[in-house]
Amino acid sequence: MILELAVVAQLAARCAPSVAIETLAAVMRTESGFKPFALGVNGPGGGAIFPETREAAVAL
């Protein structure tokens, strides 16, 4: 699942109204590829995990 631009715009307006939507979209594209359940793993051997569902993300 990848977030649609309309959803990104709604989140931006609600969570960071003083930040340009283009800036937020660029960060989201870089950090998660717009995948809403992406998780970053810190520490040695860390990386990114991209579960497909909320349930799978919570289970991690």
PyMOL Python script that loads the backbone (N, CA, C, O; Angstrom):
from pymol import cmd

cmd.read_pdbstr("""\
ATOM      1  N   MET A   1       0.845  -1.182   0.000  1.00  0.00           N
ATOM      2  CA  MET A   1       0.000   0.000   0.000  1.00  0.00           C
ATOM      3  C   MET A   1       0.887   1.240   0.000  1.00  0.00           C
ATOM      4  O   MET A   1       1.825   1.329   0.792  1.00  0.00           O
ATOM      5  N   ILE A   2       0.609   2.167  -0.852  1.00  0.00           N
ATOM      6  CA  ILE A   2       1.339   3.427  -0.930  1.00  0.00           C
ATOM      7  C   ILE A   2       0.336   4.557  -0.750  1.00  0.00           C
ATOM      8  O   ILE A   2      -0.749   4.542  -1.332  1.00  0.00           O
ATOM      9  N   LEU A   3       0.712   5.536   0.064  1.00  0.00           N
ATOM     10  CA  LEU A   3      -0.184   6.658   0.317  1.00  0.00           C
ATOM     11  C   LEU A   3      -0.417   7.476  -0.947  1.00  0.00           C
ATOM     12  O   LEU A   3       0.501   7.705  -1.735  1.00  0.00           O
ATOM     13  N   GLU A   4      -1.643   7.907  -1.123  1.00  0.00           N
ATOM     14  CA  GLU A   4      -1.987   8.773  -2.248  1.00  0.00           C
ATOM     15  C   GLU A   4      -1.681  10.222  -1.880  1.00  0.00           C
ATOM     16  O   GLU A   4      -1.648  10.578  -0.702  1.00  0.00           O
ATOM     17  N   LEU A   5      -1.461  11.044  -2.883  1.00  0.00           N
ATOM     18  CA  LEU A   5      -1.107  12.439  -2.666  1.00  0.00           C
ATOM     19  C   LEU A   5      -2.156  13.170  -1.831  1.00  0.00           C
ATOM     20  O   LEU A   5      -1.801  14.007  -1.000  1.00  0.00           O
ATOM     21  N   ALA A   6      -3.422  12.874  -2.031  1.00  0.00           N
ATOM     22  CA  ALA A   6      -4.483  13.534  -1.262  1.00  0.00           C
ATOM     23  C   ALA A   6      -4.355  13.221   0.226  1.00  0.00           C
ATOM     24  O   ALA A   6      -4.587  14.091   1.065  1.00  0.00           O
ATOM     25  N   VAL A   7      -3.990  11.998   0.552  1.00  0.00           N
ATOM     26  CA  VAL A   7      -3.811  11.601   1.955  1.00  0.00           C
ATOM     27  C   VAL A   7      -2.599  12.319   2.539  1.00  0.00           C
ATOM     28  O   VAL A   7      -2.642  12.801   3.671  1.00  0.00           O
ATOM     29  N   VAL A   8      -1.523  12.389   1.765  1.00  0.00           N
ATOM     30  CA  VAL A   8      -0.317  13.097   2.207  1.00  0.00           C
ATOM     31  C   VAL A   8      -0.651  14.560   2.488  1.00  0.00           C
ATOM     32  O   VAL A   8      -0.211  15.110   3.497  1.00  0.00           O
ATOM     33  N   ALA A   9      -1.411  15.181   1.622  1.00  0.00           N
ATOM     34  CA  ALA A   9      -1.790  16.585   1.806  1.00  0.00           C
ATOM     35  C   ALA A   9      -2.625  16.772   3.068  1.00  0.00           C
ATOM     36  O   ALA A   9      -2.432  17.749   3.792  1.00  0.00           O
ATOM     37  N   GLN A  10      -3.545  15.859   3.345  1.00  0.00           N
ATOM     38  CA  GLN A  10      -4.366  15.939   4.556  1.00  0.00           C
ATOM     39  C   GLN A  10      -3.505  15.797   5.805  1.00  0.00           C
ATOM     40  O   GLN A  10      -3.670  16.549   6.765  1.00  0.00           O
ATOM     41  N   LEU A  11      -2.586  14.831   5.795  1.00  0.00           N
ATOM     42  CA  LEU A  11      -1.692  14.643   6.936  1.00  0.00           C
ATOM     43  C   LEU A  11      -0.815  15.866   7.155  1.00  0.00           C
ATOM     44  O   LEU A  11      -0.617  16.297   8.291  1.00  0.00           O
ATOM     45  N   ALA A  12      -0.298  16.418   6.083  1.00  0.00           N
ATOM     46  CA  ALA A  12       0.557  17.602   6.177  1.00  0.00           C
ATOM     47  C   ALA A  12      -0.202  18.774   6.785  1.00  0.00           C
ATOM     48  O   ALA A  12       0.314  19.458   7.670  1.00  0.00           O
ATOM     49  N   ALA A  13      -1.410  19.006   6.320  1.00  0.00           N
ATOM     50  CA  ALA A  13      -2.213  20.122   6.824  1.00  0.00           C
ATOM     51  C   ALA A  13      -2.524  19.962   8.305  1.00  0.00           C
ATOM     52  O   ALA A  13      -2.581  20.948   9.039  1.00  0.00           O
ATOM     53  N   ARG A  14      -2.724  18.732   8.745  1.00  0.00           N
ATOM     54  CA  ARG A  14      -3.080  18.468  10.131  1.00  0.00           C
ATOM     55  C   ARG A  14      -1.857  18.435  11.047  1.00  0.00           C
ATOM     56  O   ARG A  14      -1.904  18.964  12.158  1.00  0.00           O
ATOM     57  N   CYS A  15      -0.772  17.824  10.596  1.00  0.00           N
ATOM     58  CA  CYS A  15       0.374  17.558  11.468  1.00  0.00           C
ATOM     59  C   CYS A  15       1.495  18.588  11.375  1.00  0.00           C
ATOM     60  O   CYS A  15       2.223  18.799  12.345  1.00  0.00           O
ATOM     61  N   ALA A  16       1.638  19.221  10.236  1.00  0.00           N
ATOM     62  CA  ALA A  16       2.736  20.176  10.046  1.00  0.00           C
ATOM     63  C   ALA A  16       2.290  21.304   9.120  1.00  0.00           C
ATOM     64  O   ALA A  16       2.825  21.456   8.021  1.00  0.00           O
ATOM     65  N   PRO A  17       1.319  22.090   9.559  1.00  0.00           N
ATOM     66  CA  PRO A  17       0.750  23.100   8.671  1.00  0.00           C
ATOM     67  C   PRO A  17       1.729  24.188   8.230  1.00  0.00           C
ATOM     68  O   PRO A  17       1.493  24.860   7.226  1.00  0.00           O
ATOM     69  N   SER A  18       2.821  24.366   8.966  1.00  0.00           N
ATOM     70  CA  SER A  18       3.773  25.420   8.593  1.00  0.00           C
ATOM     71  C   SER A  18       4.886  24.928   7.668  1.00  0.00           C
ATOM     72  O   SER A  18       5.765  25.701   7.287  1.00  0.00           O
ATOM     73  N   VAL A  19       4.848  23.640   7.308  1.00  0.00           N
ATOM     74  CA  VAL A  19       5.875  23.070   6.432  1.00  0.00           C
ATOM     75  C   VAL A  19       5.283  22.885   5.035  1.00  0.00           C
ATOM     76  O   VAL A  19       4.156  22.413   4.886  1.00  0.00           O
ATOM     77  N   ALA A  20       6.042  23.254   4.032  1.00  0.00           N
ATOM     78  CA  ALA A  20       5.573  23.123   2.646  1.00  0.00           C
ATOM     79  C   ALA A  20       5.311  21.657   2.310  1.00  0.00           C
ATOM     80  O   ALA A  20       6.105  20.784   2.660  1.00  0.00           O
ATOM     81  N   ILE A  21       4.205  21.395   1.637  1.00  0.00           N
ATOM     82  CA  ILE A  21       3.838  20.027   1.258  1.00  0.00           C
ATOM     83  C   ILE A  21       4.942  19.377   0.425  1.00  0.00           C
ATOM     84  O   ILE A  21       5.173  18.173   0.534  1.00  0.00           O
ATOM     85  N   GLU A  22       5.618  20.159  -0.396  1.00  0.00           N
ATOM     86  CA  GLU A  22       6.701  19.610  -1.223  1.00  0.00           C
ATOM     87  C   GLU A  22       7.843  19.090  -0.355  1.00  0.00           C
ATOM     88  O   GLU A  22       8.453  18.068  -0.669  1.00  0.00           O
ATOM     89  N   THR A  23       8.128  19.795   0.735  1.00  0.00           N
ATOM     90  CA  THR A  23       9.190  19.364   1.651  1.00  0.00           C
ATOM     91  C   THR A  23       8.803  18.067   2.340  1.00  0.00           C
ATOM     92  O   THR A  23       9.593  17.124   2.396  1.00  0.00           O
ATOM     93  N   LEU A  24       7.590  18.022   2.863  1.00  0.00           N
ATOM     94  CA  LEU A  24       7.130  16.804   3.532  1.00  0.00           C
ATOM     95  C   LEU A  24       7.084  15.624   2.572  1.00  0.00           C
ATOM     96  O   LEU A  24       7.484  14.516   2.930  1.00  0.00           O
ATOM     97  N   ALA A  25       6.607  15.849   1.371  1.00  0.00           N
ATOM     98  CA  ALA A  25       6.536  14.766   0.389  1.00  0.00           C
ATOM     99  C   ALA A  25       7.928  14.258   0.042  1.00  0.00           C
ATOM    100  O   ALA A  25       8.120  13.055  -0.132  1.00  0.00           O
ATOM    101  N   ALA A  26       8.903  15.162  -0.062  1.00  0.00           N
ATOM    102  CA  ALA A  26      10.275  14.741  -0.371  1.00  0.00           C
ATOM    103  C   ALA A  26      10.847  13.879   0.747  1.00  0.00           C
ATOM    104  O   ALA A  26      11.517  12.882   0.478  1.00  0.00           O
ATOM    105  N   VAL A  27      10.590  14.252   1.996  1.00  0.00           N
ATOM    106  CA  VAL A  27      11.061  13.453   3.131  1.00  0.00           C
ATOM    107  C   VAL A  27      10.375  12.090   3.136  1.00  0.00           C
ATOM    108  O   VAL A  27      11.027  11.062   3.319  1.00  0.00           O
ATOM    109  N   MET A  28       9.073  12.083   2.937  1.00  0.00           N
ATOM    110  CA  MET A  28       8.335  10.814   2.927  1.00  0.00           C
ATOM    111  C   MET A  28       8.804   9.903   1.801  1.00  0.00           C
ATOM    112  O   MET A  28       8.930   8.694   1.992  1.00  0.00           O
ATOM    113  N   ARG A  29       9.064  10.473   0.633  1.00  0.00           N
ATOM    114  CA  ARG A  29       9.539   9.682  -0.509  1.00  0.00           C
ATOM    115  C   ARG A  29      10.892   9.051  -0.177  1.00  0.00           C
ATOM    116  O   ARG A  29      11.117   7.871  -0.448  1.00  0.00           O
ATOM    117  N   THR A  30      11.793   9.848   0.412  1.00  0.00           N
ATOM    118  CA  THR A  30      13.133   9.368   0.727  1.00  0.00           C
ATOM    119  C   THR A  30      13.117   8.333   1.847  1.00  0.00           C
ATOM    120  O   THR A  30      13.769   7.295   1.743  1.00  0.00           O
ATOM    121  N   GLU A  31      12.382   8.610   2.906  1.00  0.00           N
ATOM    122  CA  GLU A  31      12.422   7.756   4.090  1.00  0.00           C
ATOM    123  C   GLU A  31      11.619   6.470   3.969  1.00  0.00           C
ATOM    124  O   GLU A  31      12.035   5.433   4.487  1.00  0.00           O
ATOM    125  N   SER A  32      10.481   6.519   3.297  1.00  0.00           N
ATOM    126  CA  SER A  32       9.619   5.332   3.290  1.00  0.00           C
ATOM    127  C   SER A  32       9.039   4.980   1.931  1.00  0.00           C
ATOM    128  O   SER A  32       8.362   3.961   1.794  1.00  0.00           O
ATOM    129  N   GLY A  33       9.294   5.807   0.925  1.00  0.00           N
ATOM    130  CA  GLY A  33       8.674   5.558  -0.374  1.00  0.00           C
ATOM    131  C   GLY A  33       7.162   5.648  -0.302  1.00  0.00           C
ATOM    132  O   GLY A  33       6.459   5.005  -1.082  1.00  0.00           O
ATOM    133  N   PHE A  34       6.654   6.451   0.637  1.00  0.00           N
ATOM    134  CA  PHE A  34       5.215   6.634   0.863  1.00  0.00           C
ATOM    135  C   PHE A  34       4.525   5.371   1.379  1.00  0.00           C
ATOM    136  O   PHE A  34       3.301   5.261   1.302  1.00  0.00           O
ATOM    137  N   LYS A  35       5.286   4.431   1.897  1.00  0.00           N
ATOM    138  CA  LYS A  35       4.692   3.218   2.476  1.00  0.00           C
ATOM    139  C   LYS A  35       4.366   3.517   3.939  1.00  0.00           C
ATOM    140  O   LYS A  35       5.276   3.755   4.733  1.00  0.00           O
ATOM    141  N   PRO A  36       3.089   3.508   4.307  1.00  0.00           N
ATOM    142  CA  PRO A  36       2.672   3.990   5.622  1.00  0.00           C
ATOM    143  C   PRO A  36       3.132   3.148   6.803  1.00  0.00           C
ATOM    144  O   PRO A  36       3.140   3.648   7.928  1.00  0.00           O
ATOM    145  N   PHE A  37       3.510   1.907   6.600  1.00  0.00           N
ATOM    146  CA  PHE A  37       3.895   1.047   7.714  1.00  0.00           C
ATOM    147  C   PHE A  37       5.396   0.795   7.765  1.00  0.00           C
ATOM    148  O   PHE A  37       5.848  -0.095   8.485  1.00  0.00           O
ATOM    149  N   ALA A  38       6.176   1.571   7.006  1.00  0.00           N
ATOM    150  CA  ALA A  38       7.628   1.400   6.979  1.00  0.00           C
ATOM    151  C   ALA A  38       8.207   1.642   8.369  1.00  0.00           C
ATOM    152  O   ALA A  38       7.790   2.553   9.085  1.00  0.00           O
ATOM    153  N   LEU A  39       9.166   0.818   8.729  1.00  0.00           N
ATOM    154  CA  LEU A  39       9.832   0.929  10.022  1.00  0.00           C
ATOM    155  C   LEU A  39      11.333   0.980   9.806  1.00  0.00           C
ATOM    156  O   LEU A  39      11.877   0.230   8.996  1.00  0.00           O
ATOM    157  N   GLY A  40      12.004   1.872  10.537  1.00  0.00           N
ATOM    158  CA  GLY A  40      13.457   1.924  10.509  1.00  0.00           C
ATOM    159  C   GLY A  40      13.994   1.180  11.719  1.00  0.00           C
ATOM    160  O   GLY A  40      13.456   1.306  12.819  1.00  0.00           O
ATOM    161  N   VAL A  41      15.047   0.409  11.520  1.00  0.00           N
ATOM    162  CA  VAL A  41      15.658  -0.344  12.611  1.00  0.00           C
ATOM    163  C   VAL A  41      16.999   0.301  12.915  1.00  0.00           C
ATOM    164  O   VAL A  41      17.884   0.331  12.060  1.00  0.00           O
ATOM    165  N   ASN A  42      17.155   0.820  14.132  1.00  0.00           N
ATOM    166  CA  ASN A  42      18.395   1.471  14.534  1.00  0.00           C
ATOM    167  C   ASN A  42      19.391   0.444  15.048  1.00  0.00           C
ATOM    168  O   ASN A  42      19.015  -0.652  15.465  1.00  0.00           O
ATOM    169  N   GLY A  43      20.656   0.810  15.014  1.00  0.00           N
ATOM    170  CA  GLY A  43      21.697  -0.035  15.571  1.00  0.00           C
ATOM    171  C   GLY A  43      22.395  -0.867  14.519  1.00  0.00           C
ATOM    172  O   GLY A  43      22.062  -0.809  13.336  1.00  0.00           O
ATOM    173  N   PRO A  44      23.379  -1.650  14.973  1.00  0.00           N
ATOM    174  CA  PRO A  44      24.143  -2.496  14.047  1.00  0.00           C
ATOM    175  C   PRO A  44      23.225  -3.450  13.285  1.00  0.00           C
ATOM    176  O   PRO A  44      22.325  -4.063  13.860  1.00  0.00           O
ATOM    177  N   GLY A  45      23.464  -3.557  12.020  1.00  0.00           N
ATOM    178  CA  GLY A  45      22.650  -4.451  11.206  1.00  0.00           C
ATOM    179  C   GLY A  45      21.261  -3.919  10.929  1.00  0.00           C
ATOM    180  O   GLY A  45      20.412  -4.628  10.388  1.00  0.00           O
ATOM    181  N   GLY A  46      21.030  -2.672  11.300  1.00  0.00           N
ATOM    182  CA  GLY A  46      19.711  -2.077  11.098  1.00  0.00           C
ATOM    183  C   GLY A  46      19.408  -1.871   9.629  1.00  0.00           C
ATOM    184  O   GLY A  46      20.233  -2.148   8.758  1.00  0.00           O
ATOM    185  N   GLY A  47      18.259  -1.401   9.383  1.00  0.00           N
ATOM    186  CA  GLY A  47      17.821  -1.165   8.012  1.00  0.00           C
ATOM    187  C   GLY A  47      16.367  -0.773   8.033  1.00  0.00           C
ATOM    188  O   GLY A  47      15.881  -0.217   9.017  1.00  0.00           O
ATOM    189  N   ALA A  48      15.686  -1.053   6.979  1.00  0.00           N
ATOM    190  CA  ALA A  48      14.273  -0.719   6.881  1.00  0.00           C
ATOM    191  C   ALA A  48      13.460  -1.984   6.650  1.00  0.00           C
ATOM    192  O   ALA A  48      13.891  -2.915   5.969  1.00  0.00           O
ATOM    193  N   ILE A  49      12.277  -1.987   7.236  1.00  0.00           N
ATOM    194  CA  ILE A  49      11.330  -3.084   7.069  1.00  0.00           C
ATOM    195  C   ILE A  49      10.055  -2.460   6.507  1.00  0.00           C
ATOM    196  O   ILE A  49       9.628  -1.396   6.954  1.00  0.00           O
ATOM    197  N   PHE A  50       9.460  -3.118   5.540  1.00  0.00           N
ATOM    198  CA  PHE A  50       8.281  -2.565   4.874  1.00  0.00           C
ATOM    199  C   PHE A  50       7.100  -3.530   4.950  1.00  0.00           C
ATOM    200  O   PHE A  50       6.741  -4.140   3.943  1.00  0.00           O
ATOM    201  N   PRO A  51       6.485  -3.680   6.139  1.00  0.00           N
ATOM    202  CA  PRO A  51       5.305  -4.536   6.229  1.00  0.00           C
ATOM    203  C   PRO A  51       4.173  -3.986   5.361  1.00  0.00           C
ATOM    204  O   PRO A  51       4.086  -2.781   5.127  1.00  0.00           O
ATOM    205  N   GLU A  52       3.330  -4.862   4.899  1.00  0.00           N
ATOM    206  CA  GLU A  52       2.230  -4.461   4.012  1.00  0.00           C
ATOM    207  C   GLU A  52       0.967  -4.050   4.763  1.00  0.00           C
ATOM    208  O   GLU A  52       0.124  -3.342   4.213  1.00  0.00           O
ATOM    209  N   THR A  53       0.830  -4.486   6.014  1.00  0.00           N
ATOM    210  CA  THR A  53      -0.390  -4.192   6.764  1.00  0.00           C
ATOM    211  C   THR A  53      -0.052  -3.638   8.139  1.00  0.00           C
ATOM    212  O   THR A  53       1.062  -3.806   8.635  1.00  0.00           O
ATOM    213  N   ARG A  54      -1.024  -2.977   8.746  1.00  0.00           N
ATOM    214  CA  ARG A  54      -0.860  -2.459  10.105  1.00  0.00           C
ATOM    215  C   ARG A  54      -0.585  -3.599  11.067  1.00  0.00           C
ATOM    216  O   ARG A  54       0.279  -3.496  11.938  1.00  0.00           O
ATOM    217  N   GLU A  55      -1.312  -4.669  10.910  1.00  0.00           N
ATOM    218  CA  GLU A  55      -1.154  -5.816  11.802  1.00  0.00           C
ATOM    219  C   GLU A  55       0.262  -6.377  11.735  1.00  0.00           C
ATOM    220  O   GLU A  55       0.852  -6.710  12.763  1.00  0.00           O
ATOM    221  N   ALA A  56       0.801  -6.482  10.530  1.00  0.00           N
ATOM    222  CA  ALA A  56       2.166  -6.995  10.369  1.00  0.00           C
ATOM    223  C   ALA A  56       3.177  -6.043  11.006  1.00  0.00           C
ATOM    224  O   ALA A  56       4.152  -6.494  11.608  1.00  0.00           O
ATOM    225  N   ALA A  57       2.959  -4.746  10.882  1.00  0.00           N
ATOM    226  CA  ALA A  57       3.868  -3.768  11.481  1.00  0.00           C
ATOM    227  C   ALA A  57       3.817  -3.839  13.001  1.00  0.00           C
ATOM    228  O   ALA A  57       4.859  -3.803  13.656  1.00  0.00           O
ATOM    229  N   VAL A  58       2.626  -3.939  13.568  1.00  0.00           N
ATOM    230  CA  VAL A  58       2.472  -4.018  15.018  1.00  0.00           C
ATOM    231  C   VAL A  58       3.106  -5.297  15.556  1.00  0.00           C
ATOM    232  O   VAL A  58       3.682  -5.294  16.644  1.00  0.00           O
ATOM    233  N   ALA A  59       3.004  -6.378  14.808  1.00  0.00           N
ATOM    234  CA  ALA A  59       3.554  -7.663  15.251  1.00  0.00           C
ATOM    235  C   ALA A  59       5.076  -7.633  15.356  1.00  0.00           C
ATOM    236  O   ALA A  59       5.664  -8.422  16.097  1.00  0.00           O
ATOM    237  N   LEU A  60       5.714  -6.729  14.621  1.00  0.00           N
ATOM    238  CA  LEU A  60       7.169  -6.643  14.677  1.00  0.00           C
ATOM    239  C   LEU A  60       7.606  -6.007  15.967  1.00  0.00           C
ATOM    240  O   LEU A  60       8.804  -5.846  16.201  1.00  0.00           O
TER     241      LEU A  60
END
""", "prot")
cmd.dss("prot")
cmd.show_as("cartoon", "prot")
cmd.util.cbc("prot")
cmd.orient("prot")
